Amino acid sequence: MTYGLGSLLAMLLVVSILPFSYSQHYLIRSCDFVRLQVVYLACASLIAASYLISRTGSAPYIGCALASIVVLLLQVGWIYPYTRLANKEVASSNKTDKHSIRIMSANVLMSNSEYDKLIALVNTHQPDLLITLESDQTWQNELSSLEQEYPYRVYCPKDNRYGMHLYSKFKIKQQQVCELIESDIPSIHILFEDADSVEVQGHFIHPAPPSPTEEDSSRPRDTELIILAKALKNRLRPCIVAGDLNDVAWSRSTRLFMRISGLLDPRKGRGFFNTFHASYFFMRWPLDHLFHSNEFSVKRIERLAKYGSDHFALLTELVYNPDSDNQKQQEQIDKEKAVDELKMPAASKQQVPMFNTNPQ
């Protein structure tokens, strides 16, 4: 029992310490993903060690209890802002507000053939903007029934699991599909007009994850986040960023993205909204994100029902309110060092369309 508990805690300590490194190797960065699971295991270890101490008073179990506490201290600081115990970063809007922007982001899983389930979710929740990720030509064909409700659309079907489609009830005034970092990994950028004729920028991304089957390093993903953040730092109008970032909300790269861009996360103080993996409740983390500028308050954020994908869809409803009482949380990050470590020399914020000129 002592050996097993000690081995578990040794592994948890290693997993807790490795992410402090600026290494972008996927084995290091994957430790960011499992922070919730590490907290659960550390809590279980602390309970087990405490019970064994009460029964035996053995010194090794005291050491296990202390190690469990160290792991919890190392982990809780990262995930605490996303618990309901923390302050909300984004103010809540009035439930009676009529004019809002409802955004639904769905990584459909390209091989998923349960098209009707996603269509049913769309019909039930009626998003103003629907973003699909991993959508190929087959998905585009199967979702054609939505086209009447969504007169404005941007299609980028691909068979490499990085296709994207955008369906909008709002008028899209300008649009551009970009490959910011890697060829065949697109992002969609639009300038749209909401129901109150407010111009809003939308940026929808799906960078490649660090993994043994995709990228050995998180550098391409991190670089895409950084150049987008730099471009949005001096934005001219309200802004929304959404998509599957293949990164968790509390990672150093996502926190750096928020600090540079000045965007807010409506999940802070409201919950984790873990969107992946839909099939394994014990291995879930927040991969699908929505960030927005300070001019919005949040009316609703919800993880939707399963629809055959390995991701849950994320629904976020925002209300344009320039006087929102939002409270930007200051992240303690060495920004210059982090940017130097994460950037890719070929990347430039000029690649991100900001729609600074009037449409023709």
N, C-alpha and C positions, 0 to 999 in steps of 0.2 A: 504493500500500500504506500509506504513512504517513497519507494523508488518510483512508482508510477506517478504519484502526485508531484514529486520533485521534477521528473522528466517533463511533465506537462507544463509546469511553471517555467522551467528553463526555456522551453520552446516559446511560451508566451512572452517572456522577457526579450528574447531575440527578435520576435516579430514586432514588439513594441519599440525597440531601439533602432532597428534598421531604417525606418522611414525618416529618421533625423538626418540621414545622409542625403546629399544632393545628387547621388547617383541616379541615373535615369534607366538603369537596367530593369527589365520587367520583373525580375525576382524581388528587387527592392521595392519598386512602386506598387507591386501587388499587395504588399503589407498594408498599404493605405486602405484597401478595399474591405479588409476583414476586421476593422476596429470594433464594430458592434459585436461580432462573434467572439473576439478576444475578451471584451468586457463581460459577456455572458459566461464564458469559461472561467474567467478570473473570479467572478462572483460565486460560481459553483465551487471553485477550489477554496475560496475563503470560508464558505459555509462548511465544506468537508473538513478543512483543517481545524476550524473552530470546534467542530463536534469531536474530532479526534483528540484535540487538546483537553477538552472537558472530560474525556474518558481516560486518557493515559497521561496527560501532562508532559508528553515527550517533547524534548527540545527540537527535534527535526520538524515536528508539526508546527511549532511556533515559527520556525524559519519559513515554512510554507505559507503560513498566514501572512507574515511580513512581505514575502515575495508577491503574494496576491494583491496586497495593498499597493505595492510599488507599481505593479502592472496597471491597476485601476487608476492610479494617479497619472501615469503616463498616457493613458487612453482617454480618460473622461474629458480632459481639457479640449480635445479635438472635436468630440461629438456633442458636448454639452450645448453649444448654441442651437442645435437642432432639436433639442428636447423641449417639451412644453413648460419646463421649469425656467427656461431662459426668456429674456425680453424679446418681444417681437421686433424684428428689424423694420418690417413694413406695417404701417397702420392698417387697420381693418376699415373697409368702406361701409357706408350705410347700406343695409340689406335692401332698402327700397330704391336705391339708385337704378335708374332704368337703362342708361347708356353705359355699356361696359364693352370690354374686349375679351371674348372667351376664346382661349387657345387650347387646342388639343394636340399633343405630341404623341405619336405612336410609332415605335419601332416594330414593324409588322412581322419580322422574321421572314425572309424571302421565301423559304420553303413552306411556310404556313399557307394552307389552302382554305382556312375557315374565313373566307372573305365576308360572308354574311354576318358573322358576329361583329366584325369591326363596323360594318355598315349600320348594324343595329345600334351600336354604341353611339355612332355619329348622329343617327336619327333621334336617339333618346336625349343626348346632351346638347345637340345643336351648337357646336362651336362656330365662331365666326371665322377662325383660322384653323385649318387642319393640316398638320405636317406629318407626312408618313416617311419613315426611314427604312432602308433595306427594300424599298419597293421597286420592282422591275416592271417590264412591259406587261406581264401577266396581271400584276396587281393594278396597273393603270387601267387595263381593260375591264377588270372585275369591279373597279370602283367607278366606272363610267356612269352608273346610276346617280351618282352624287353631283354630276356636272350641272344639272338644272338648278340645284340649290346653291351651287358655287360657281358663279359666272366668271370669276377671275382665278386663273390657275397657272402654275409654273410646273412643268414636267421635266424631270431629269431621270428617266428610267435607266437602270444599269443592272447587269447580271453578276456583279462582283460583291453584292451585299452593301453597296454604298449608294444605291439609287435614292432619290428624294423626290417627293411630290408635295406641292403646296396648293391647297384649295382655300379660296377666300370669298366670303360674302361681301367684304369691303372692296372698294375700288383700288386696284393696284396701279399706281401712277408711274412707277418705274420698277424695273426688275433686272437682275443680273445673276447668272449662275457662274460661280468662280471655282477654280481649283487652286486654293491659296498656297498649299504646301506640296501636295503629292498629286500627280496626274491620276485621273479616274477616281478621285475622292473629292466630290463637289460640295459646295455650300451654296445656299440660296439667299439672296439679299434683295429686299424689296423696300419701296416707299409706298405706303398705303394711307388711305384716308378713312378715318372711322366715321361712325354715325353722326358725330358732331362736327365733321369736316376738319378734324385735327389730323395733321400729318404725323405719321409715326414710322420710324424705321424698324424693319424686322430683319434679323440675321439668324439663319437656321443652319446648324452645323452638325457634322457627324465625323469627327476625326478618328483615325485608326487607333485601336487600343494597343498598349504594350503587352505583348503576349508571345509565347513561343511560336504560334502559328501566324502572327501578324507582323509585329514590329518588336525587335529585341530591346529597343529603347523607347521611352516615352517622349523623346525629343520632338518628333513630328507633331504629336498631339499637343504637347506643351507649347510649341512654337505657334501653332495655329491659334491657341487661346491667347497668347501674348500679343500677337500682331493685331488680332481683333480688339483686344483690350486697349492697345495703344491708339488704334484708329477711333475708338468710341470715346476716348478720354475727352476730346474736344468736340463732341457731337453738337449738332445745331438744333436738334429736335428730340422729342421723346423717343425712347428706344426699347426694343424687346429682343432678347437673345434666347433661343430655345433649341433643344435637340438632345441627342444622345452624345454626351461628351466623352463617353468611355472613361470617365473619371468620377470619383465620388465627391460629394459636396465639400467635405472637410479637408481634402488634400491640399498640399502646399501650392500646387499649380492652379487649382480652382480658386483658392483664397487670393493668390496673386492676381489672377484675372479680375476678380472683383475689386481688389484694391486699386489696380491701375485704371480700370474702366470707370470706377465709381458706381457700378450697378449694384442693385440690391437683390437679396434672395428672400422671397416671401415665405420660404419654409422655416426660416429661423424663428424659433419660438413657437412653431406650430407642429413640428414633427418631421420625421425622416422621409416619409413618402417613398419607401424603397420600391423601385420599379423593376429590379432585376435580382434574382431569377424568379419568374412567375411560377415555376414548377417545384421549387425547393424552398420551403418557408424558412429553413435554417441557414440558407445561404443567400440572403438578400441585402442589397445595398442600393443607394440612390444614384443611378446612372443617368437618368433622364432629368433634364434641368430646364428651368426657366428663370432668367434674370431680367430685371427691368430698371429703367432710370427712375429718378426720384419723383417724377411727376405722377406716379400711380399709387393708388392704395389697392389692397387686395380684397376682393369680395368672396372668393372661394378658391380653394385648392384641393384637389381630390385625386386619389389614385382609383382608376376605374376597374371594372370587372375584367376577368380573363377573356381573351378572345383567340386563343390558340397560339399566340406568340410566346417567346421566352421573356418578353417584357410586358409589364402592365402599361397601359396608356396613362398619361398625366394630363389632367384638365386644370387649367388655371384661369380664373376670371379676374380681370383688372379693371379698375375704374380710373379714368383720367381725372386727376385732381392735383393741380400744381401746388396747392396749399396743404398737401398731405403731411401729417406729423410723423414722418419717417425718422428712424433713429439708426443711422449708419453705424455699424459696429466696426471699430478700428482694429484691424488685424496687426499683430506684432510680427512683421516680416521684414527682414533685411532686403528691401526691394531691389536695390542695385545689384547685390550679390545674386539674388535669385534670378533676376533677368539675365545676368551674365552667364549663369549656369544653364539656364533653360533655353536660351535663344538659339536660333539657327541662322548662320550668317546670310543666307540667301533670302531670308524673310524680310518683308517690308510692309509697314502699315499702309503704304500707298496702294497695295493690292486690294484692299477692302473698299468696296464702293460706298461712298457717303452721301451720294445724291445731292451734291452741293448746288447743282445748277437746276434751273427750271426745266421740266420736261418739254420736249418739242411738241 
